[in-house]
Amino acid sequence: MIQNAPTTQPNLYLIGFMGTGKSSVGKFASDKLGLKFLDSDQEIERQNGCTISQIFESQGEEKFRELEKKFILTGHPNSGCLVSCGGGLPVPEGMIERIKSKGIVFALWAKPDTIFERTKENTNRPLLQTENPMAEINSLLKKREKIYLLANQIISSEMRSTKQVADIVVRHYLNFCEEKNQKLT
């Protein structure tokens, strides 16, 4: 009897700006789908023995982006995972295409005001440790929006609970897998 083991399921990558719910939604959705949950930031911290803030402070953002690229290319299994990606991970040239070549990509979306409310108390967001975090959110979103829109699916986390967004992610992921399997037969 052939079982559909989790390792045969394509990876699902959640991209989007910080505070859109990638990690919390990802944990719920991975449980429902039987996928291993990985948070790219946590994995990079684990693999490097220091926090993202420490990497930014001691080595700079460019080094951190190199670590993100390495994680996508070789730092996780090729299937059976739901990966919550850091907000800037898909942004460097060619990264969104690399991610899409490794699995299905969904972008979670929220308005700048919502993102600010969700992130304002978190001091572990190096890019928002500025005099005007709202202006930084707007500036970064403007630069990143075109990349996020290249995802296979865009899902709003506005006015929805984590469970509601996770249910939408699960439904779309299963639909993508079903369509893919139909194309193969």
C-alpha positions as CSV (number, residue, x, y, z in Angstrom):
1,M,0.0,0.0,0.0
2,I,1.4,3.4,-1.0
3,Q,0.9,6.1,1.5
4,N,1.0,9.8,0.8
5,A,3.8,10.5,3.3
6,P,4.5,14.1,4.3
7,T,7.8,14.0,2.5
8,T,6.0,13.6,-0.8
9,Q,4.0,16.8,-0.3
10,P,5.5,19.9,-2.0
11,N,6.9,22.6,0.3
12,L,4.6,25.5,1.0
13,Y,6.3,28.9,1.5
14,L,4.5,31.8,3.3
15,I,5.9,35.1,2.3
16,G,4.8,38.6,3.2
17,F,5.6,41.6,5.3
18,M,6.4,41.2,9.0
19,G,3.3,41.1,11.1
20,T,1.0,39.6,8.5
21,G,0.8,36.3,10.4
22,K,3.2,34.0,8.6
23,S,4.6,32.2,11.6
24,S,1.4,31.9,13.6
25,V,-0.7,30.9,10.6
26,G,2.1,28.6,9.4
27,K,2.1,26.7,12.7
28,F,-1.7,26.1,12.5
29,A,-1.7,25.2,8.8
30,S,1.3,22.9,9.0
31,D,-0.4,20.9,11.7
32,K,-3.5,20.5,9.6
33,L,-1.5,19.5,6.5
34,G,0.9,17.2,8.2
35,L,3.9,19.3,7.1
36,K,7.0,20.1,9.2
37,F,6.9,23.8,10.2
38,L,10.0,25.8,9.7
39,D,10.5,29.5,10.4
40,S,13.4,30.8,8.2
41,D,14.5,33.4,10.8
42,Q,14.5,30.8,13.6
43,E,16.4,28.3,11.5
44,I,19.0,30.9,10.5
45,E,19.4,31.8,14.2
46,R,19.7,28.1,15.1
47,Q,22.2,27.4,12.3
48,N,24.3,30.5,13.2
49,G,24.1,30.5,17.0
50,C,22.9,34.1,17.3
51,T,19.8,36.2,16.9
52,I,18.7,38.0,13.7
53,S,19.2,41.3,15.6
54,Q,22.8,40.3,16.4
55,I,23.5,39.3,12.8
56,F,22.2,42.7,11.6
57,E,24.2,44.5,14.3
58,S,27.5,42.7,13.9
59,Q,27.5,41.7,10.2
60,G,24.8,43.8,8.5
61,E,21.7,43.3,6.5
62,E,23.6,42.1,3.4
63,K,25.1,39.2,5.4
64,F,21.7,38.3,6.7
65,R,20.3,38.2,3.2
66,E,23.1,35.8,2.2
67,L,22.1,33.5,5.1
68,E,18.5,33.6,3.9
69,K,19.6,32.7,0.4
70,K,21.7,29.8,1.7
71,F,18.7,28.6,3.8
72,I,16.4,28.6,0.7
73,L,19.0,26.8,-1.5
74,T,20.3,24.2,1.0
75,G,19.1,24.7,4.5
76,H,15.9,22.7,4.6
77,P,14.2,19.6,3.1
78,N,13.0,19.7,-0.5
79,S,9.5,18.6,0.4
80,G,7.1,18.1,3.3
81,C,7.7,21.5,4.9
82,L,5.7,24.6,5.5
83,V,8.3,27.5,5.6
84,S,7.5,30.8,7.1
85,C,9.8,33.2,5.3
86,G,11.2,36.4,6.7
87,G,9.6,39.5,5.2
88,G,12.6,40.5,3.1
89,L,13.6,36.9,2.1
90,P,11.9,36.9,-1.4
91,V,13.0,40.4,-2.3
92,P,16.6,40.1,-3.6
93,E,16.9,39.6,-7.3
94,G,16.0,36.0,-8.3
95,M,14.9,34.9,-4.9
96,I,11.1,34.7,-5.5
97,E,11.9,32.5,-8.6
98,R,14.1,30.3,-6.5
99,I,11.4,29.9,-3.8
100,K,8.7,29.2,-6.4
101,S,11.0,26.5,-8.0
102,K,11.1,24.7,-4.6
103,G,7.4,24.7,-3.9
104,I,4.1,26.6,-3.7
105,V,4.3,30.2,-2.5
106,F,1.5,32.1,-0.7
107,A,1.8,35.7,0.3
108,L,-0.1,36.9,3.4
109,W,-1.2,40.5,3.2
110,A,-2.2,43.2,5.7
111,K,-2.6,47.0,5.6
112,P,0.3,49.2,6.9
113,D,-1.8,50.3,9.9
114,T,-2.5,46.7,10.9
115,I,1.1,45.7,10.5
116,F,2.2,48.6,12.7
117,E,-0.3,47.6,15.4
118,R,0.9,44.0,15.3
119,T,4.6,44.9,15.4
120,K,4.9,48.1,17.5
121,E,5.7,46.3,20.8
122,N,8.2,43.9,19.2
123,T,11.8,45.0,19.6
124,N,13.1,42.0,17.7
125,R,12.3,43.7,14.3
126,P,15.6,45.3,13.4
127,L,14.2,47.2,10.4
128,L,11.5,48.9,12.5
129,Q,13.9,50.1,15.2
130,T,13.7,53.6,13.7
131,E,12.3,57.0,14.8
132,N,9.3,56.5,12.6
133,P,8.4,52.8,12.2
134,M,5.2,53.6,10.3
135,A,7.1,55.5,7.6
136,E,9.5,52.6,7.4
137,I,6.6,50.1,7.0
138,N,5.1,52.2,4.2
139,S,8.5,52.5,2.5
140,L,9.4,48.9,2.7
141,L,5.9,47.7,1.6
142,K,6.1,50.0,-1.4
143,K,9.4,48.3,-2.4
144,R,8.3,44.8,-1.7
145,E,4.7,44.7,-2.9
146,K,5.6,43.8,-6.5
147,I,7.5,40.8,-5.3
148,Y,4.8,39.6,-2.9
149,L,2.3,39.8,-5.7
150,L,4.3,37.2,-7.7
151,A,3.2,34.5,-5.2
152,N,0.9,31.7,-6.4
153,Q,-1.8,33.0,-4.1
154,I,-2.4,36.2,-2.1
155,I,-4.3,35.9,1.2
156,S,-5.4,38.8,3.3
157,S,-5.0,38.4,7.1
158,E,-7.0,41.6,7.7
159,M,-9.9,41.2,10.1
160,R,-9.4,37.4,10.3
161,S,-8.2,35.2,13.1
162,T,-5.1,33.1,12.8
163,K,-7.3,30.0,12.5
164,Q,-9.4,31.5,9.7
165,V,-6.3,32.5,7.7
166,A,-4.8,29.0,8.3
167,D,-8.0,27.4,7.0
168,I,-7.8,29.5,3.9
169,V,-4.1,28.5,3.4
170,V,-4.9,24.8,3.9
171,R,-7.8,25.0,1.4
172,H,-5.7,26.7,-1.3
173,Y,-2.7,24.4,-0.7
174,L,-4.8,21.3,-1.1
175,N,-6.3,22.8,-4.3
176,F,-2.9,23.5,-5.7
177,C,-1.7,20.0,-4.9
178,E,-4.8,18.5,-6.5
179,E,-4.4,20.6,-9.7
180,K,-0.7,19.6,-9.8
181,N,-1.6,15.9,-9.5
182,Q,-4.3,16.1,-12.2
183,K,-1.7,17.6,-14.6
184,L,0.7,14.7,-13.9
185,T,-1.9,12.1,-14.7
